[in-house]
Amino acid sequence: MPGIARLVAADEDTVREVIHRFNELGMSALDPRWAGGRPRQISTEDEKFLVTTAKTRPASSAAHSPTGACAS
């Protein structure tokens, strides 16, 4: 166990607890199960739209200069 603790830069007690929890619950012991925080405000449909839009290139890169200046 000391080797695993060194490898993952964790305390030996933490490694031991994770191993025991894994033995009890299996793979579900590795799920972080985040709690708290704000609820998700973006729908899956919105997410798909944003990804599609972000992957779409403008018709002319010169017309969309990051500085707003037109290339000549």
GROMACS elastic network, one bead per residue, 0.5 to 0.9 nm:
[ bonds ]
;  ai    aj funct       b0    kb
    1     4     6  0.52073   500
    1     5     6  0.62505   500
    1     6     6  0.86833   500
    1    12     6  0.65728   500
    1    15     6  0.72762   500
    1    16     6  0.73919   500
    2     5     6  0.50486   500
    2     6     6  0.61722   500
    2     7     6  0.85453   500
    2    11     6  0.85204   500
    2    12     6  0.60531   500
    2    15     6  0.87661   500
    3     6     6  0.51815   500
    3     7     6  0.60905   500
    3     8     6  0.87586   500
    3    12     6  0.89504   500
    4     8     6  0.62398   500
    4     9     6  0.82150   500
    4    10     6  0.82162   500
    4    12     6  0.79882   500
    4    15     6  0.73950   500
    5     8     6  0.54362   500
    5     9     6  0.56444   500
    5    11     6  0.57753   500
    5    12     6  0.52773   500
    5    13     6  0.86541   500
    5    14     6  0.81812   500
    5    15     6  0.61906   500
    6    10     6  0.65117   500
    6    11     6  0.79978   500
    6    12     6  0.83234   500
    7    10     6  0.79088   500
    8    11     6  0.88785   500
    8    15     6  0.89324   500
   10    13     6  0.83919   500
   10    14     6  0.66502   500
   10    15     6  0.68804   500
   11    14     6  0.52643   500
   11    15     6  0.64999   500
   11    16     6  0.87645   500
   12    15     6  0.50870   500
   12    16     6  0.61277   500
   12    17     6  0.86363   500
   13    16     6  0.50016   500
   13    17     6  0.61583   500
   13    18     6  0.86601   500
   14    17     6  0.50995   500
   14    18     6  0.62361   500
   14    19     6  0.86482   500
   15    18     6  0.51701   500
   15    19     6  0.62100   500
   15    20     6  0.86748   500
   16    19     6  0.51588   500
   16    20     6  0.62050   500
   16    21     6  0.85680   500
   17    20     6  0.51605   500
   17    21     6  0.60465   500
   17    22     6  0.84766   500
   18    21     6  0.50562   500
   18    22     6  0.59918   500
   18    23     6  0.85522   500
   18    29     6  0.77123   500
   18    30     6  0.81772   500
   19    22     6  0.50213   500
   19    23     6  0.61705   500
   19    24     6  0.86910   500
   20    23     6  0.50702   500
   20    24     6  0.63374   500
   20    25     6  0.87398   500
   21    24     6  0.50870   500
   21    25     6  0.60234   500
   21    26     6  0.76290   500
   21    29     6  0.60053   500
   21    30     6  0.86967   500
   22    25     6  0.52412   500
   22    27     6  0.65336   500
   22    28     6  0.77023   500
   22    29     6  0.52115   500
   22    30     6  0.72326   500
   23    26     6  0.57407   500
   23    27     6  0.89194   500
   23    29     6  0.85323   500
   24    29     6  0.80406   500
   25    28     6  0.59537   500
   25    29     6  0.54315   500
   25    30     6  0.89138   500
   26    29     6  0.58221   500
   26    30     6  0.79726   500
   27    30     6  0.56188   500
   27    31     6  0.74164   500
   28    31     6  0.53086   500
   28    32     6  0.87355   500
   29    32     6  0.78327   500
   30    33     6  0.88263   500
   31    34     6  0.85641   500
   32    35     6  0.89330   500
   34    37     6  0.87172   500
   36    39     6  0.82962   500
   38    41     6  0.81700   500
   40    43     6  0.77021   500
   42    45     6  0.81698   500
   42    46     6  0.60861   500
   42    47     6  0.67039   500
   43    46     6  0.50941   500
   43    47     6  0.62470   500
   43    48     6  0.87222   500
   44    48     6  0.62439   500
   44    49     6  0.86912   500
   45    48     6  0.51675   500
   45    49     6  0.63329   500
   45    50     6  0.87553   500
   46    49     6  0.50903   500
   46    50     6  0.62099   500
   46    51     6  0.86669   500
   47    50     6  0.51500   500
   47    51     6  0.61985   500
   47    52     6  0.85886   500
   48    51     6  0.52145   500
   48    52     6  0.61260   500
   48    53     6  0.85422   500
   49    52     6  0.51719   500
   49    53     6  0.60616   500
   49    54     6  0.85316   500
   50    53     6  0.50631   500
   50    54     6  0.60054   500
   50    55     6  0.85655   500
   51    54     6  0.50924   500
   51    55     6  0.61905   500
   51    56     6  0.87143   500
   52    55     6  0.52391   500
   52    56     6  0.63313   500
   53    56     6  0.52246   500
   53    57     6  0.83092   500
   54    57     6  0.77381   500
   57    60     6  0.81919   500
   57    61     6  0.80186   500
   58    61     6  0.61804   500
   58    63     6  0.84722   500
   58    64     6  0.74290   500
   59    63     6  0.82879   500
   59    64     6  0.89631   500
   60    63     6  0.54747   500
   60    64     6  0.68800   500
   61    64     6  0.52374   500
   61    65     6  0.67260   500
   62    65     6  0.57536   500
   62    69     6  0.88751   500
   62    70     6  0.65179   500
   62    71     6  0.56498   500
   62    72     6  0.84722   500
   63    68     6  0.83706   500
   63    69     6  0.83177   500
   63    70     6  0.60723   500
   63    71     6  0.73144   500
   64    67     6  0.84427   500
   64    68     6  0.68587   500
   64    69     6  0.82920   500
   64    70     6  0.77278   500
   65    68     6  0.51204   500
   65    69     6  0.60112   500
   65    70     6  0.65568   500
   65    71     6  0.75587   500
   66    69     6  0.77667   500
   67    70     6  0.85533   500
